[in-house]
Amino acid sequence: MAVSIISPAAAPALGDVRALGERDLIIIAAGCRGRRDWPRYMDAIGVAVTRGARLINAEETV
């Protein structure tokens, strides 16, 4: 299981996010939507979720 955290200060490579799938986890940290590259991460997250990755949106749990 891979865990990828996307935060305002750091994030994995877009290709690494796109490659995630079943049993993998993506965590979106609070404030990351302010990233200049956020639209590209949204696309990569969509691909990963379609492949079976789970998503935790920490912005909504704060």
PDBQT receptor file of N, H, CA, C and O in Angstrom, charges set to zero:
ATOM      1  N   MET A   1       0.847  -1.175   0.000  1.00  0.00    +0.000 N 
ATOM      2  CA  MET A   1       0.000   0.000   0.000  1.00  0.00    +0.000 C 
ATOM      3  C   MET A   1       0.893   1.240   0.000  1.00  0.00    +0.000 C 
ATOM      4  O   MET A   1       1.782   1.384   0.839  1.00  0.00    +0.000 OA
ATOM      5  N   ALA A   2       0.642   2.114  -0.942  1.00  0.00    +0.000 N 
ATOM      6  H   ALA A   2      -0.080   1.997  -1.624  1.00  0.00    +0.000 HD
ATOM      7  CA  ALA A   2       1.357   3.392  -1.005  1.00  0.00    +0.000 C 
ATOM      8  C   ALA A   2       0.468   4.481  -0.428  1.00  0.00    +0.000 C 
ATOM      9  O   ALA A   2      -0.750   4.465  -0.604  1.00  0.00    +0.000 OA
ATOM     10  N   VAL A   3       1.091   5.424   0.262  1.00  0.00    +0.000 N 
ATOM     11  H   VAL A   3       2.081   5.436   0.406  1.00  0.00    +0.000 HD
ATOM     12  CA  VAL A   3       0.373   6.574   0.811  1.00  0.00    +0.000 C 
ATOM     13  C   VAL A   3       1.006   7.830   0.221  1.00  0.00    +0.000 C 
ATOM     14  O   VAL A   3       2.212   8.040   0.350  1.00  0.00    +0.000 OA
ATOM     15  N   SER A   4       0.198   8.660  -0.421  1.00  0.00    +0.000 N 
ATOM     16  H   SER A   4      -0.782   8.489  -0.525  1.00  0.00    +0.000 HD
ATOM     17  CA  SER A   4       0.676   9.916  -0.992  1.00  0.00    +0.000 C 
ATOM     18  C   SER A   4      -0.044  11.068  -0.314  1.00  0.00    +0.000 C 
ATOM     19  O   SER A   4      -1.270  11.078  -0.213  1.00  0.00    +0.000 OA
ATOM     20  N   ILE A   5       0.736  12.037   0.149  1.00  0.00    +0.000 N 
ATOM     21  H   ILE A   5       1.733  12.029   0.067  1.00  0.00    +0.000 HD
ATOM     22  CA  ILE A   5       0.173  13.209   0.816  1.00  0.00    +0.000 C 
ATOM     23  C   ILE A   5       0.416  14.425  -0.063  1.00  0.00    +0.000 C 
ATOM     24  O   ILE A   5       1.544  14.712  -0.463  1.00  0.00    +0.000 OA
ATOM     25  N   ILE A   6      -0.676  15.137  -0.356  1.00  0.00    +0.000 N 
ATOM     26  H   ILE A   6      -1.592  14.904  -0.031  1.00  0.00    +0.000 HD
ATOM     27  CA  ILE A   6      -0.580  16.370  -1.127  1.00  0.00    +0.000 C 
ATOM     28  C   ILE A   6      -0.858  17.506  -0.158  1.00  0.00    +0.000 C 
ATOM     29  O   ILE A   6      -1.955  17.622   0.388  1.00  0.00    +0.000 OA
ATOM     30  N   SER A   7       0.158  18.347   0.047  1.00  0.00    +0.000 N 
ATOM     31  H   SER A   7       1.049  18.253  -0.397  1.00  0.00    +0.000 HD
ATOM     32  CA  SER A   7       0.034  19.466   0.985  1.00  0.00    +0.000 C 
ATOM     33  C   SER A   7       0.420  20.758   0.269  1.00  0.00    +0.000 C 
ATOM     34  O   SER A   7       0.905  20.714  -0.862  1.00  0.00    +0.000 OA
ATOM     35  N   PRO A   8       0.212  21.906   0.912  1.00  0.00    +0.000 N 
ATOM     36  CA  PRO A   8       0.599  23.167   0.275  1.00  0.00    +0.000 C 
ATOM     37  C   PRO A   8       2.100  23.251  -0.018  1.00  0.00    +0.000 C 
ATOM     38  O   PRO A   8       2.501  23.899  -0.985  1.00  0.00    +0.000 OA
ATOM     39  N   ALA A   9       2.922  22.611   0.794  1.00  0.00    +0.000 N 
ATOM     40  H   ALA A   9       2.596  22.084   1.579  1.00  0.00    +0.000 HD
ATOM     41  CA  ALA A   9       4.370  22.742   0.664  1.00  0.00    +0.000 C 
ATOM     42  C   ALA A   9       5.043  21.623  -0.134  1.00  0.00    +0.000 C 
ATOM     43  O   ALA A   9       6.139  21.813  -0.660  1.00  0.00    +0.000 OA
ATOM     44  N   ALA A  10       4.399  20.468  -0.226  1.00  0.00    +0.000 N 
ATOM     45  H   ALA A  10       3.508  20.313   0.201  1.00  0.00    +0.000 HD
ATOM     46  CA  ALA A  10       5.044  19.321  -0.872  1.00  0.00    +0.000 C 
ATOM     47  C   ALA A  10       4.005  18.371  -1.441  1.00  0.00    +0.000 C 
ATOM     48  O   ALA A  10       2.880  18.282  -0.949  1.00  0.00    +0.000 OA
ATOM     49  N   ALA A  11       4.408  17.661  -2.490  1.00  0.00    +0.000 N 
ATOM     50  H   ALA A  11       5.321  17.733  -2.890  1.00  0.00    +0.000 HD
ATOM     51  CA  ALA A  11       3.517  16.670  -3.097  1.00  0.00    +0.000 C 
ATOM     52  C   ALA A  11       4.360  15.700  -3.920  1.00  0.00    +0.000 C 
ATOM     53  O   ALA A  11       5.438  16.063  -4.392  1.00  0.00    +0.000 OA
ATOM     54  N   PRO A  12       3.884  14.481  -4.093  1.00  0.00    +0.000 N 
ATOM     55  CA  PRO A  12       4.606  13.531  -4.941  1.00  0.00    +0.000 C 
ATOM     56  C   PRO A  12       4.516  13.962  -6.407  1.00  0.00    +0.000 C 
ATOM     57  O   PRO A  12       3.704  14.817  -6.761  1.00  0.00    +0.000 OA
ATOM     58  N   ALA A  13       5.331  13.383  -7.227  1.00  0.00    +0.000 N 
ATOM     59  H   ALA A  13       5.990  12.689  -6.939  1.00  0.00    +0.000 HD
ATOM     60  CA  ALA A  13       5.288  13.663  -8.658  1.00  0.00    +0.000 C 
ATOM     61  C   ALA A  13       3.907  13.306  -9.210  1.00  0.00    +0.000 C 
ATOM     62  O   ALA A  13       3.280  12.347  -8.761  1.00  0.00    +0.000 OA
ATOM     63  N   LEU A  14       3.447  14.077 -10.176  1.00  0.00    +0.000 N 
ATOM     64  H   LEU A  14       3.957  14.856 -10.541  1.00  0.00    +0.000 HD
ATOM     65  CA  LEU A  14       2.122  13.824 -10.768  1.00  0.00    +0.000 C 
ATOM     66  C   LEU A  14       2.013  12.408 -11.320  1.00  0.00    +0.000 C 
ATOM     67  O   LEU A  14       0.977  11.762 -11.161  1.00  0.00    +0.000 OA
ATOM     68  N   GLY A  15       3.056  11.921 -11.959  1.00  0.00    +0.000 N 
ATOM     69  H   GLY A  15       3.898  12.445 -12.088  1.00  0.00    +0.000 HD
ATOM     70  CA  GLY A  15       3.039  10.561 -12.499  1.00  0.00    +0.000 C 
ATOM     71  C   GLY A  15       2.893   9.511 -11.416  1.00  0.00    +0.000 C 
ATOM     72  O   GLY A  15       2.247   8.483 -11.622  1.00  0.00    +0.000 OA
ATOM     73  N   ASP A  16       3.493   9.769 -10.260  1.00  0.00    +0.000 N 
ATOM     74  H   ASP A  16       4.018  10.604 -10.094  1.00  0.00    +0.000 HD
ATOM     75  CA  ASP A  16       3.361   8.831  -9.140  1.00  0.00    +0.000 C 
ATOM     76  C   ASP A  16       1.927   8.796  -8.632  1.00  0.00    +0.000 C 
ATOM     77  O   ASP A  16       1.420   7.733  -8.273  1.00  0.00    +0.000 OA
ATOM     78  N   VAL A  17       1.272   9.950  -8.599  1.00  0.00    +0.000 N 
ATOM     79  H   VAL A  17       1.684  10.814  -8.891  1.00  0.00    +0.000 HD
ATOM     80  CA  VAL A  17      -0.133   9.987  -8.169  1.00  0.00    +0.000 C 
ATOM     81  C   VAL A  17      -1.000   9.246  -9.180  1.00  0.00    +0.000 C 
ATOM     82  O   VAL A  17      -1.857   8.449  -8.796  1.00  0.00    +0.000 OA
ATOM     83  N   ARG A  18      -0.785   9.502 -10.462  1.00  0.00    +0.000 N 
ATOM     84  H   ARG A  18      -0.090  10.149 -10.773  1.00  0.00    +0.000 HD
ATOM     85  CA  ARG A  18      -1.578   8.827 -11.500  1.00  0.00    +0.000 C 
ATOM     86  C   ARG A  18      -1.422   7.313 -11.463  1.00  0.00    +0.000 C 
ATOM     87  O   ARG A  18      -2.350   6.587 -11.820  1.00  0.00    +0.000 OA
ATOM     88  N   ALA A  19      -0.264   6.831 -11.038  1.00  0.00    +0.000 N 
ATOM     89  H   ALA A  19       0.490   7.420 -10.748  1.00  0.00    +0.000 HD
ATOM     90  CA  ALA A  19       0.020   5.392 -11.033  1.00  0.00    +0.000 C 
ATOM     91  C   ALA A  19      -0.616   4.662  -9.853  1.00  0.00    +0.000 C 
ATOM     92  O   ALA A  19      -0.633   3.431  -9.835  1.00  0.00    +0.000 OA
ATOM     93  N   LEU A  20      -1.137   5.391  -8.869  1.00  0.00    +0.000 N 
ATOM     94  H   LEU A  20      -1.123   6.391  -8.884  1.00  0.00    +0.000 HD
ATOM     95  CA  LEU A  20      -1.747   4.744  -7.709  1.00  0.00    +0.000 C 
ATOM     96  C   LEU A  20      -2.998   3.978  -8.113  1.00  0.00    +0.000 C 
ATOM     97  O   LEU A  20      -3.651   4.311  -9.102  1.00  0.00    +0.000 OA
ATOM     98  N   GLY A  21      -3.322   2.963  -7.348  1.00  0.00    +0.000 N 
ATOM     99  H   GLY A  21      -2.792   2.693  -6.544  1.00  0.00    +0.000 HD
ATOM    100  CA  GLY A  21      -4.500   2.146  -7.637  1.00  0.00    +0.000 C 
ATOM    101  C   GLY A  21      -5.029   1.480  -6.385  1.00  0.00    +0.000 C 
ATOM    102  O   GLY A  21      -4.962   2.041  -5.291  1.00  0.00    +0.000 OA
ATOM    103  N   GLU A  22      -5.556   0.272  -6.556  1.00  0.00    +0.000 N 
ATOM    104  H   GLU A  22      -5.611  -0.184  -7.445  1.00  0.00    +0.000 HD
ATOM    105  CA  GLU A  22      -6.148  -0.455  -5.432  1.00  0.00    +0.000 C 
ATOM    106  C   GLU A  22      -5.185  -0.544  -4.256  1.00  0.00    +0.000 C 
ATOM    107  O   GLU A  22      -3.983  -0.737  -4.441  1.00  0.00    +0.000 OA
ATOM    108  N   ARG A  23      -5.717  -0.403  -3.050  1.00  0.00    +0.000 N 
ATOM    109  H   ARG A  23      -6.693  -0.246  -2.900  1.00  0.00    +0.000 HD
ATOM    110  CA  ARG A  23      -4.986  -0.487  -1.784  1.00  0.00    +0.000 C 
ATOM    111  C   ARG A  23      -4.071   0.703  -1.535  1.00  0.00    +0.000 C 
ATOM    112  O   ARG A  23      -3.355   0.722  -0.534  1.00  0.00    +0.000 OA
ATOM    113  N   ASP A  24      -4.075   1.698  -2.420  1.00  0.00    +0.000 N 
ATOM    114  H   ASP A  24      -4.656   1.683  -3.233  1.00  0.00    +0.000 HD
ATOM    115  CA  ASP A  24      -3.265   2.897  -2.214  1.00  0.00    +0.000 C 
ATOM    116  C   ASP A  24      -4.140   4.011  -1.645  1.00  0.00    +0.000 C 
ATOM    117  O   ASP A  24      -5.364   3.982  -1.771  1.00  0.00    +0.000 OA
ATOM    118  N   LEU A  25      -3.499   4.985  -1.023  1.00  0.00    +0.000 N 
ATOM    119  H   LEU A  25      -2.504   5.009  -0.920  1.00  0.00    +0.000 HD
ATOM    120  CA  LEU A  25      -4.216   6.046  -0.331  1.00  0.00    +0.000 C 
ATOM    121  C   LEU A  25      -3.638   7.404  -0.702  1.00  0.00    +0.000 C 
ATOM    122  O   LEU A  25      -2.421   7.586  -0.749  1.00  0.00    +0.000 OA
ATOM    123  N   ILE A  26      -4.531   8.354  -0.966  1.00  0.00    +0.000 N 
ATOM    124  H   ILE A  26      -5.520   8.206  -0.928  1.00  0.00    +0.000 HD
ATOM    125  CA  ILE A  26      -4.144   9.734  -1.237  1.00  0.00    +0.000 C 
ATOM    126  C   ILE A  26      -4.762  10.594  -0.140  1.00  0.00    +0.000 C 
ATOM    127  O   ILE A  26      -5.961  10.515   0.126  1.00  0.00    +0.000 OA
ATOM    128  N   ILE A  27      -3.925  11.415   0.490  1.00  0.00    +0.000 N 
ATOM    129  H   ILE A  27      -2.951  11.479   0.274  1.00  0.00    +0.000 HD
ATOM    130  CA  ILE A  27      -4.404  12.327   1.526  1.00  0.00    +0.000 C 
ATOM    131  C   ILE A  27      -4.216  13.751   1.016  1.00  0.00    +0.000 C 
ATOM    132  O   ILE A  27      -3.113  14.152   0.644  1.00  0.00    +0.000 OA
ATOM    133  N   ILE A  28      -5.309  14.505   1.005  1.00  0.00    +0.000 N 
ATOM    134  H   ILE A  28      -6.205  14.179   1.307  1.00  0.00    +0.000 HD
ATOM    135  CA  ILE A  28      -5.266  15.912   0.611  1.00  0.00    +0.000 C 
ATOM    136  C   ILE A  28      -5.243  16.731   1.889  1.00  0.00    +0.000 C 
ATOM    137  O   ILE A  28      -6.227  16.767   2.627  1.00  0.00    +0.000 OA
ATOM    138  N   ALA A  29      -4.119  17.391   2.151  1.00  0.00    +0.000 N 
ATOM    139  H   ALA A  29      -3.320  17.362   1.551  1.00  0.00    +0.000 HD
ATOM    140  CA  ALA A  29      -3.963  18.177   3.373  1.00  0.00    +0.000 C 
ATOM    141  C   ALA A  29      -4.653  19.529   3.231  1.00  0.00    +0.000 C 
ATOM    142  O   ALA A  29      -4.857  20.029   2.125  1.00  0.00    +0.000 OA
ATOM    143  N   ALA A  30      -5.004  20.103   4.368  1.00  0.00    +0.000 N 
ATOM    144  H   ALA A  30      -4.838  19.697   5.267  1.00  0.00    +0.000 HD
ATOM    145  CA  ALA A  30      -5.651  21.412   4.380  1.00  0.00    +0.000 C 
ATOM    146  C   ALA A  30      -4.772  22.447   3.684  1.00  0.00    +0.000 C 
ATOM    147  O   ALA A  30      -3.562  22.495   3.905  1.00  0.00    +0.000 OA
ATOM    148  N   GLY A  31      -5.386  23.269   2.846  1.00  0.00    +0.000 N 
ATOM    149  H   GLY A  31      -6.369  23.230   2.666  1.00  0.00    +0.000 HD
ATOM    150  CA  GLY A  31      -4.700  24.356   2.172  1.00  0.00    +0.000 C 
ATOM    151  C   GLY A  31      -4.084  24.011   0.832  1.00  0.00    +0.000 C 
ATOM    152  O   GLY A  31      -3.570  24.897   0.149  1.00  0.00    +0.000 OA
ATOM    153  N   CYS A  32      -4.122  22.747   0.440  1.00  0.00    +0.000 N 
ATOM    154  H   CYS A  32      -4.540  22.028   0.996  1.00  0.00    +0.000 HD
ATOM    155  CA  CYS A  32      -3.446  22.372  -0.805  1.00  0.00    +0.000 C 
ATOM    156  C   CYS A  32      -4.153  22.893  -2.056  1.00  0.00    +0.000 C 
ATOM    157  O   CYS A  32      -3.547  22.956  -3.125  1.00  0.00    +0.000 OA
ATOM    158  N   ARG A  33      -5.403  23.261  -1.934  1.00  0.00    +0.000 N 
ATOM    159  H   ARG A  33      -5.895  23.210  -1.065  1.00  0.00    +0.000 HD
ATOM    160  CA  ARG A  33      -6.118  23.788  -3.103  1.00  0.00    +0.000 C 
ATOM    161  C   ARG A  33      -5.568  25.139  -3.542  1.00  0.00    +0.000 C 
ATOM    162  O   ARG A  33      -5.903  25.620  -4.624  1.00  0.00    +0.000 OA
ATOM    163  N   GLY A  34      -4.740  25.747  -2.724  1.00  0.00    +0.000 N 
ATOM    164  H   GLY A  34      -4.468  25.356  -1.845  1.00  0.00    +0.000 HD
ATOM    165  CA  GLY A  34      -4.101  26.995  -3.091  1.00  0.00    +0.000 C 
ATOM    166  C   GLY A  34      -2.829  26.798  -3.918  1.00  0.00    +0.000 C 
ATOM    167  O   GLY A  34      -2.217  27.775  -4.351  1.00  0.00    +0.000 OA
ATOM    168  N   ARG A  35      -2.434  25.565  -4.136  1.00  0.00    +0.000 N 
ATOM    169  H   ARG A  35      -2.931  24.772  -3.784  1.00  0.00    +0.000 HD
ATOM    170  CA  ARG A  35      -1.247  25.281  -4.950  1.00  0.00    +0.000 C 
ATOM    171  C   ARG A  35      -1.472  25.757  -6.382  1.00  0.00    +0.000 C 
ATOM    172  O   ARG A  35      -2.573  25.630  -6.917  1.00  0.00    +0.000 OA
ATOM    173  N   ARG A  36      -0.440  26.298  -6.992  1.00  0.00    +0.000 N 
ATOM    174  H   ARG A  36       0.455  26.401  -6.557  1.00  0.00    +0.000 HD
ATOM    175  CA  ARG A  36      -0.566  26.738  -8.389  1.00  0.00    +0.000 C 
ATOM    176  C   ARG A  36      -0.830  25.573  -9.327  1.00  0.00    +0.000 C 
ATOM    177  O   ARG A  36      -1.476  25.744 -10.361  1.00  0.00    +0.000 OA
ATOM    178  N   ASP A  37      -0.336  24.384  -8.977  1.00  0.00    +0.000 N 
ATOM    179  H   ASP A  37       0.188  24.245  -8.137  1.00  0.00    +0.000 HD
ATOM    180  CA  ASP A  37      -0.511  23.211  -9.830  1.00  0.00    +0.000 C 
ATOM    181  C   ASP A  37      -1.711  22.349  -9.406  1.00  0.00    +0.000 C 
ATOM    182  O   ASP A  37      -1.823  21.201  -9.835  1.00  0.00    +0.000 OA
ATOM    183  N   TRP A  38      -2.588  22.877  -8.586  1.00  0.00    +0.000 N 
ATOM    184  H   TRP A  38      -2.498  23.810  -8.237  1.00  0.00    +0.000 HD
ATOM    185  CA  TRP A  38      -3.724  22.111  -8.081  1.00  0.00    +0.000 C 
ATOM    186  C   TRP A  38      -4.582  21.482  -9.190  1.00  0.00    +0.000 C 
ATOM    187  O   TRP A  38      -4.960  20.319  -9.054  1.00  0.00    +0.000 OA
ATOM    188  N   PRO A  39      -4.912  22.203 -10.292  1.00  0.00    +0.000 N 
ATOM    189  CA  PRO A  39      -5.712  21.555 -11.345  1.00  0.00    +0.000 C 
ATOM    190  C   PRO A  39      -5.057  20.291 -11.913  1.00  0.00    +0.000 C 
ATOM    191  O   PRO A  39      -5.748  19.332 -12.259  1.00  0.00    +0.000 OA
ATOM    192  N   ARG A  40      -3.746  20.293 -12.007  1.00  0.00    +0.000 N 
ATOM    193  H   ARG A  40      -3.185  21.072 -11.727  1.00  0.00    +0.000 HD
ATOM    194  CA  ARG A  40      -3.047  19.103 -12.504  1.00  0.00    +0.000 C 
ATOM    195  C   ARG A  40      -3.143  17.962 -11.496  1.00  0.00    +0.000 C 
ATOM    196  O   ARG A  40      -3.272  16.800 -11.882  1.00  0.00    +0.000 OA
ATOM    197  N   TYR A  41      -3.079  18.287 -10.214  1.00  0.00    +0.000 N 
ATOM    198  H   TYR A  41      -2.973  19.230  -9.901  1.00  0.00    +0.000 HD
ATOM    199  CA  TYR A  41      -3.234  17.250  -9.194  1.00  0.00    +0.000 C 
ATOM    200  C   TYR A  41      -4.658  16.713  -9.160  1.00  0.00    +0.000 C 
ATOM    201  O   TYR A  41      -4.864  15.523  -8.925  1.00  0.00    +0.000 OA
ATOM    202  N   MET A  42      -5.642  17.574  -9.391  1.00  0.00    +0.000 N 
ATOM    203  H   MET A  42      -5.475  18.542  -9.582  1.00  0.00    +0.000 HD
ATOM    204  CA  MET A  42      -7.027  17.100  -9.448  1.00  0.00    +0.000 C 
ATOM    205  C   MET A  42      -7.176  16.046 -10.550  1.00  0.00    +0.000 C 
ATOM    206  O   MET A  42      -7.838  15.027 -10.355  1.00  0.00    +0.000 OA
ATOM    207  N   ASP A  43      -6.564  16.295 -11.693  1.00  0.00    +0.000 N 
ATOM    208  H   ASP A  43      -6.026  17.123 -11.851  1.00  0.00    +0.000 HD
ATOM    209  CA  ASP A  43      -6.616  15.329 -12.794  1.00  0.00    +0.000 C 
ATOM    210  C   ASP A  43      -5.941  14.016 -12.400  1.00  0.00    +0.000 C 
ATOM    211  O   ASP A  43      -6.494  12.940 -12.628  1.00  0.00    +0.000 OA
ATOM    212  N   ALA A  44      -4.760  14.101 -11.814  1.00  0.00    +0.000 N 
ATOM    213  H   ALA A  44      -4.311  14.975 -11.628  1.00  0.00    +0.000 HD
ATOM    214  CA  ALA A  44      -4.026  12.898 -11.406  1.00  0.00    +0.000 C 
ATOM    215  C   ALA A  44      -4.793  12.116 -10.336  1.00  0.00    +0.000 C 
ATOM    216  O   ALA A  44      -4.816  10.886 -10.365  1.00  0.00    +0.000 OA
ATOM    217  N   ILE A  45      -5.409  12.817  -9.408  1.00  0.00    +0.000 N 
ATOM    218  H   ILE A  45      -5.390  13.817  -9.385  1.00  0.00    +0.000 HD
ATOM    219  CA  ILE A  45      -6.215  12.164  -8.373  1.00  0.00    +0.000 C 
ATOM    220  C   ILE A  45      -7.389  11.432  -9.003  1.00  0.00    +0.000 C 
ATOM    221  O   ILE A  45      -7.709  10.310  -8.611  1.00  0.00    +0.000 OA
ATOM    222  N   GLY A  46      -8.026  12.062  -9.972  1.00  0.00    +0.000 N 
ATOM    223  H   GLY A  46      -7.766  12.973 -10.290  1.00  0.00    +0.000 HD
ATOM    224  CA  GLY A  46      -9.147  11.412 -10.665  1.00  0.00    +0.000 C 
ATOM    225  C   GLY A  46      -8.736  10.105 -11.316  1.00  0.00    +0.000 C 
ATOM    226  O   GLY A  46      -9.468   9.118 -11.251  1.00  0.00    +0.000 OA
ATOM    227  N   VAL A  47      -7.576  10.093 -11.938  1.00  0.00    +0.000 N 
ATOM    228  H   VAL A  47      -6.981  10.895 -11.991  1.00  0.00    +0.000 HD
ATOM    229  CA  VAL A  47      -7.067   8.867 -12.563  1.00  0.00    +0.000 C 
ATOM    230  C   VAL A  47      -6.832   7.800 -11.500  1.00  0.00    +0.000 C 
ATOM    231  O   VAL A  47      -7.230   6.648 -11.672  1.00  0.00    +0.000 OA
ATOM    232  N   ALA A  48      -6.186   8.184 -10.403  1.00  0.00    +0.000 N 
ATOM    233  H   ALA A  48      -5.863   9.120 -10.263  1.00  0.00    +0.000 HD
ATOM    234  CA  ALA A  48      -5.876   7.223  -9.343  1.00  0.00    +0.000 C 
ATOM    235  C   ALA A  48      -7.137   6.656  -8.705  1.00  0.00    +0.000 C 
ATOM    236  O   ALA A  48      -7.213   5.455  -8.445  1.00  0.00    +0.000 OA
ATOM    237  N   VAL A  49      -8.122   7.502  -8.453  1.00  0.00    +0.000 N 
ATOM    238  H   VAL A  49      -8.061   8.478  -8.664  1.00  0.00    +0.000 HD
ATOM    239  CA  VAL A  49      -9.368   7.035  -7.846  1.00  0.00    +0.000 C 
ATOM    240  C   VAL A  49     -10.090   6.086  -8.801  1.00  0.00    +0.000 C 
ATOM    241  O   VAL A  49     -10.674   5.092  -8.367  1.00  0.00    +0.000 OA
ATOM    242  N   THR A  50     -10.052   6.386 -10.083  1.00  0.00    +0.000 N 
ATOM    243  H   THR A  50      -9.578   7.193 -10.436  1.00  0.00    +0.000 HD
ATOM    244  CA  THR A  50     -10.658   5.487 -11.072  1.00  0.00    +0.000 C 
ATOM    245  C   THR A  50      -9.971   4.128 -11.064  1.00  0.00    +0.000 C 
ATOM    246  O   THR A  50     -10.607   3.106 -11.322  1.00  0.00    +0.000 OA
ATOM    247  N   ARG A  51      -8.687   4.115 -10.772  1.00  0.00    +0.000 N 
ATOM    248  H   ARG A  51      -8.171   4.945 -10.563  1.00  0.00    +0.000 HD
ATOM    249  CA  ARG A  51      -7.929   2.866 -10.706  1.00  0.00    +0.000 C 
ATOM    250  C   ARG A  51      -8.099   2.156  -9.364  1.00  0.00    +0.000 C 
ATOM    251  O   ARG A  51      -7.583   1.053  -9.184  1.00  0.00    +0.000 OA
ATOM    252  N   GLY A  52      -8.815   2.770  -8.419  1.00  0.00    +0.000 N 
ATOM    253  H   GLY A  52      -9.234   3.666  -8.565  1.00  0.00    +0.000 HD
ATOM    254  CA  GLY A  52      -9.121   2.101  -7.154  1.00  0.00    +0.000 C 
ATOM    255  C   GLY A  52      -8.494   2.708  -5.921  1.00  0.00    +0.000 C 
ATOM    256  O   GLY A  52      -8.700   2.190  -4.823  1.00  0.00    +0.000 OA
ATOM    257  N   ALA A  53      -7.736   3.787  -6.053  1.00  0.00    +0.000 N 
ATOM    258  H   ALA A  53      -7.569   4.207  -6.945  1.00  0.00    +0.000 HD
ATOM    259  CA  ALA A  53      -7.114   4.409  -4.879  1.00  0.00    +0.000 C 
ATOM    260  C   ALA A  53      -8.185   5.045  -3.998  1.00  0.00    +0.000 C 
ATOM    261  O   ALA A  53      -9.221   5.497  -4.487  1.00  0.00    +0.000 OA
ATOM    262  N   ARG A  54      -7.920   5.075  -2.696  1.00  0.00    +0.000 N 
ATOM    263  H   ARG A  54      -7.079   4.708  -2.299  1.00  0.00    +0.000 HD
ATOM    264  CA  ARG A  54      -8.821   5.718  -1.738  1.00  0.00    +0.000 C 
ATOM    265  C   ARG A  54      -8.354   7.139  -1.504  1.00  0.00    +0.000 C 
ATOM    266  O   ARG A  54      -7.165   7.437  -1.613  1.00  0.00    +0.000 OA
ATOM    267  N   LEU A  55      -9.296   8.017  -1.183  1.00  0.00    +0.000 N 
ATOM    268  H   LEU A  55     -10.262   7.775  -1.095  1.00  0.00    +0.000 HD
ATOM    269  CA  LEU A  55      -8.995   9.437  -1.027  1.00  0.00    +0.000 C 
ATOM    270  C   LEU A  55      -9.505   9.924   0.324  1.00  0.00    +0.000 C 
ATOM    271  O   LEU A  55     -10.653   9.676   0.694  1.00  0.00    +0.000 OA
ATOM    272  N   ILE A  56      -8.642  10.616   1.051  1.00  0.00    +0.000 N 
ATOM    273  H   ILE A  56      -7.710  10.818   0.751  1.00  0.00    +0.000 HD
ATOM    274  CA  ILE A  56      -9.030  11.264   2.298  1.00  0.00    +0.000 C 
ATOM    275  C   ILE A  56      -8.818  12.760   2.114  1.00  0.00    +0.000 C 
ATOM    276  O   ILE A  56      -7.701  13.202   1.847  1.00  0.00    +0.000 OA
ATOM    277  N   ASN A  57      -9.871  13.529   2.253  1.00  0.00    +0.000 N 
ATOM    278  H   ASN A  57     -10.779  13.170   2.469  1.00  0.00    +0.000 HD
ATOM    279  CA  ASN A  57      -9.791  14.967   2.113  1.00  0.00    +0.000 C 
ATOM    280  C   ASN A  57      -9.704  15.569   3.513  1.00  0.00    +0.000 C 
ATOM    281  O   ASN A  57     -10.725  15.782   4.167  1.00  0.00    +0.000 OA
ATOM    282  N   ALA A  58      -8.494  15.840   3.964  1.00  0.00    +0.000 N 
ATOM    283  H   ALA A  58      -7.665  15.667   3.433  1.00  0.00    +0.000 HD
ATOM    284  CA  ALA A  58      -8.293  16.367   5.312  1.00  0.00    +0.000 C 
ATOM    285  C   ALA A  58      -8.843  17.787   5.447  1.00  0.00    +0.000 C 
ATOM    286  O   ALA A  58      -9.079  18.239   6.567  1.00  0.00    +0.000 OA
ATOM    287  N   GLU A  59      -9.050  18.496   4.350  1.00  0.00    +0.000 N 
ATOM    288  H   GLU A  59      -8.858  18.129   3.440  1.00  0.00    +0.000 HD
ATOM    289  CA  GLU A  59      -9.628  19.839   4.420  1.00  0.00    +0.000 C 
ATOM    290  C   GLU A  59     -11.034  19.795   4.992  1.00  0.00    +0.000 C 
ATOM    291  O   GLU A  59     -11.455  20.731   5.671  1.00  0.00    +0.000 OA
ATOM    292  N   GLU A  60     -11.757  18.729   4.729  1.00  0.00    +0.000 N 
ATOM    293  H   GLU A  60     -11.415  17.969   4.177  1.00  0.00    +0.000 HD
ATOM    294  CA  GLU A  60     -13.128  18.629   5.201  1.00  0.00    +0.000 C 
ATOM    295  C   GLU A  60     -13.222  18.102   6.621  1.00  0.00    +0.000 C 
ATOM    296  O   GLU A  60     -14.268  18.235   7.256  1.00  0.00    +0.000 OA
ATOM    297  N   THR A  61     -12.157  17.510   7.131  1.00  0.00    +0.000 N 
ATOM    298  H   THR A  61     -11.307  17.402   6.616  1.00  0.00    +0.000 HD
ATOM    299  CA  THR A  61     -12.205  16.924   8.471  1.00  0.00    +0.000 C 
ATOM    300  C   THR A  61     -11.680  17.873   9.528  1.00  0.00    +0.000 C 
ATOM    301  O   THR A  61     -11.707  17.548  10.715  1.00  0.00    +0.000 OA
ATOM    302  N   VAL A  62     -11.206  19.029   9.127  1.00  0.00    +0.000 N 
ATOM    303  H   VAL A  62     -11.183  19.293   8.163  1.00  0.00    +0.000 HD
ATOM    304  CA  VAL A  62     -10.651  20.002  10.080  1.00  0.00    +0.000 C 
ATOM    305  C   VAL A  62     -11.761  20.833  10.668  1.00  0.00    +0.000 C 
ATOM    306  O   VAL A  62     -11.505  21.710  11.492  1.00  0.00    +0.000 OA
TER     307      VAL A  62
